[in-house]
Amino acid sequence: MGDKKALISRHIILPSNVSGCERMPCNGVVLIQGQSIAAVRLVTPEVTVSSKQTAELMAEYRNWNPEDYSDWFIGPGLVDCSVTVNPQWESLEVLSKTALAGGVTTLVVQSSLYSPAVLQPSTLYCDVGKVGLVVSAEDCHKDSTWPELAWKTYLFSPSAQVEGSRNNFEEILEVCGDTPLLVDPSLPSARMLFLASPYRLSTLEERVHGEAIRDDGLVAAALPDEISPLSSDSSGDESAHLTPVKTSSNVEKAMGGHHDPKPIQELSLVLPSIAPQHLRERKRSRTLMEGVLLQVKDSQSDITMLSAMEQSAYGRAGPTLYGCNSASTSTSENSCPPLEAGELNIGASSMFQDRMQRFRPATLVTAKSKEVQPNKEADYQLHLANCPEQWELNGVGFVLGLLAYFPQARVHFASLASATAISAVLRSDQRHQVSCETPAYCLSFCMEEVIAGDTRFKAFPAIRNKTNLNLLWDLLKLEAIDLVTSAHSSIPPELKLPTPRSFRKALSGLNSLGATLPAIWSRLRGPTARSMEHYAVRLFKWMAQSPAKLLGLQDKGQIVAGAQADLVVWAPYESFVFHSQSVFSQLNPFEGQSLYGRVCKVYVRGQLAYDEGRFSSYGKPLTGPSSL
C-alpha cells in the first residue's frame, strides 16, 4: 500500500493524441504504483465537478493513499534538453535542485563552452542525462560509464575551447546513427565575427583583467558576408528554394568514384522579396500560417534597428557648422545669415552660387562637453547589430542542403532565435527531417526592454527586437516551433558582469533555469486566463512530450499507463514572485518578477521530490533511451 498513490484533479494534462483530451485538461485520477503510472481514470463531469464528486473519488481510492489536487493542474514533468554547466561554477546537485523547483524532472546537460569539464553524477534532485560535444566523426563514441543521450555540435567555433564542425558535418551525419544530433546553426562570417566578439578566443583571465580591445565603430550587420546564402532573386515563389550542397561522398558516388576535392559550398536559400502587393496578399491569405509567413517577410524591411544605430552613432556628433575657413571658426562667425528675397531665384543670378561658395558645411566635429560620454560597449542595440540573424540563416541553409543527400538523417536545430530562420525551416523540403527549439528567454524579452549595461541579457542566440518576439509567438502557436527550453548557462558574476559593463567582454549565456514554465505561461494566459486552458495542453507538449520524444525517452514526458511517474502539480492562476535556487540567482532576469503558474509539488518516479519549497533527492543519471 505504501508505494501506491492516487492523485485526483479536475485538470489532468494528457498527451495531445488522447481522444477527448486533445485541447483541454481532463478530470480524473492518476494512479501510481511504484515508480510508474499504473493507470489514468477519466471522470466525465456533467457540468462542473463538485466537491461531492471529489469526496467520492477520495473514498473510492482510499487504499491508494489519495491526494486531493482538484484545484491544481497535474502535468508531466518537464524535460529540458538545453542546459550548459561547468561543475566548478555550479554543481549538478545545485543545478538539478534549481530545475526541480521549476517543474523539471529530466535535465539533459552539456559541458561549458568556456572551460569544458568531465561531468560526473553526484547527488541529484531530478534525473540528469548528458549531451556529448562532437567536432568530427571520431568524437561520436559514447562514454562507457555515463553514456550520452545525444550529440551536440557547433557549425562555427563558439569559443577558444570548442572547435566548429562545419567541415566535418557530413561525416558526423553518417556516423551518428540513432543518437539525436543537436546542431547549433550559427554560421557567422569569420571576417566579421571579431566585431561581435573580439574576446572570443581570449582566456577567461584575459577577459577579466586583459587590456581592452579598441572599437573601430564598425557594425557587422552593415557589412556583407564573404558568401551570402540569401539571394536577391525575387522570383516571387512563396517557398524557400534549396540548392543542394555538393558533398564529398555523394558527388564521388555520382561520378563513379572520382571526386574533385572542393570545399563545401553553402546552399542558396532564396526568400521572397518584399513587394508592395503584400497587403493585398495578406487580405486574401487562406490560412493563419500564410499570414504569419508574410509578416516574417515584411519584417526583413524593418529599419528600426538601422534607425537606432544611426541615432547611437551620430547623436553625439555635435552641430553642423558653416564656414569658409575651418571648423575652428566660432559658430557665430559662420552662422548662415538670412536669405534676401532676390537670392531665392537660383537660376536668375549668380548670387546664390556665390553665397554657397562662401558658406558650406565645415568639417563635422564632436560637440565638446564635460559630460561623460556613454559607453558604447554597454549599448545592447550595438551588440545586437553585431549579431545579425543572417548568421542563423547561414547555418540553417547549410544543414538543410546537406540533408537533401541524407534522407534518413534527423537533425534538431538547438536554440533558434530568428523568426526568419524558423520560417526557412518550415518552408524547406527537409521539414520532416528536422525539428527546432526556441529558448524561453527569446519568448519573454526583446531588445527594447534591455537597458544599457545589463549584460545578464547577453545570450546565444541573441534576444532580438519586438517584431521578432511577436513573430516567434505566432510561429510557436502555429506549431512551427517544436520545443521550448531554458537554454540555461551557468556563468559566475565576475565573467557575466564585467566592470565597466561591456557586451563585448561579458560571456555569452543566460541564467534562466527553473523559470521556463511560469514565464511562458504568464505570456500565454493573457487577461482571460480561464479561456486559455487549451494552451496548457500545448505548453506541456512543447516542454515535456516533444523533448522526451526527441531524446528517445518514451517513458517520460507524458501521463499514460506504463510511463514513469514524473509529474508536476502547479497552480496556473496563482501569482507569485519568482526566486531561483541557483547560486547565481542574481543573474537570472526573471528573479524577483511577478509570474503566474506556481509549481507546488513535483514527483520523480512516483516519489514526492519537491513539496512547497522542501526538497528530497530522488534523481539518478540517465544512461540511454527508454521505452514504455
Buried (B, 14 or more C-beta within 10 A) or exposed (E): EEEBBBBBBBBBBBBBEBEEBEEBBBBBBBBBBBBBBBBBBEBEEEEEBEEEBBEEBBEBBEEBBBBBBBEBBBBBBBBBBBBBBBBEBBBBBBBBBBBBBBBBBBBBBBBBBBBBEEBEBBEBBBBBBBBBBBBBBEBBEBEEEBBBBBBBBBBBBBBBBBBBBBEBBBBBBEBBEEBBBBBBBBBBBEEBBBBBBBBBEBBBEEBEEEEEBEEEEEBBBEEEBEEBBBBEEEEEEEBBBBBBBBBBEBBBEEEEEEBEEEEBBBBBBBBBBEEEEBEEBBEEEEEEBBBBBBBBBBBBEEEBBEEBBEEBEEEBEEEEBBBEEEBEBEEEEBEEEEEEEEBEEEEEEEBBEEBEEEBEEBEEBEEEEEEEEEEBBBBBBBBBBBBBBBBBBBBBBBBBBBBBBBEEBBBBBBBBBBBBBBBBBBBBBBEEBBBBBBBBBBBBBBBEBBEBBBBBBBBBBBBBBBBBBBBBBBBBBBEBBBBBBBBBBBBBEEBBBBEEBBBBBBBBBBBBBBBBBBBBBBBBBEEEBEEBBEBBBBBBBBBBBBBBBBBBBBBBBBBBEEBBBBBBBBBBBBEBEBBBBBBBBBBBBBBEBEBBBBBBBBBBBBBBBBEEEEBBBBBEBBBEBBEE
